[in-house]
Amino acid sequence: MKKEYEFSEWELEVIKILKKTKLVYTTLLHVNKNYSVREIQFNIAMDNKVVNISYLVGALLDYKTNHSCNGIVVKGGGMDMGFAVAYRLGEMLEIKGFTNVWL
């Protein structure tokens, strides 16, 4: 994260849930024709609903959001990019054993 980020009350609640569950749900939205750029959506279960937290993940880890803010734009390949981003998120929030599940 390049600049200082102030969390809203909702974002603090999301982080609390992430620390408790150690899990984020990922969905692949789009892959470019060269397979080098992906748009991935990040979700959590909150109050018995699926909540998109892609904007928060993008802000924390300096990823761009796609045009509709449904997901973040991840460049690279050759590995599970959803796991790679989830792993970085877990490291940033100091959550051991943090992982993702593909939907």
Stockholm file with secondary structure:
# STOCKHOLM 1.0

chainA/1-103         MKKEYEFSEWELEVIKILKKTKLVYTTLLHVNKNYSVREIQFNIAMDNKVVNISYLVGALLDYKTNHSCNGIVVKGGGMDMGFAVAYRLGEMLEIKGFTNVWL
#=GR chainA/1-103 SS CCSCCCCCHHHHHHHHHHHHHCEEEEEEEEECTTSCEEEEEEEEEETTEEEECHHHHHHHHTCCBCTTSSSEEEECCSSCHHHHHHHHHHHHTTCTTCEEEEC
#=GC SS_cons         CCSCCCCCHHHHHHHHHHHHHCEEEEEEEEECTTSCEEEEEEEEEETTEEEECHHHHHHHHTCCBCTTSSSEEEECCSSCHHHHHHHHHHHHTTCTTCEEEEC
//
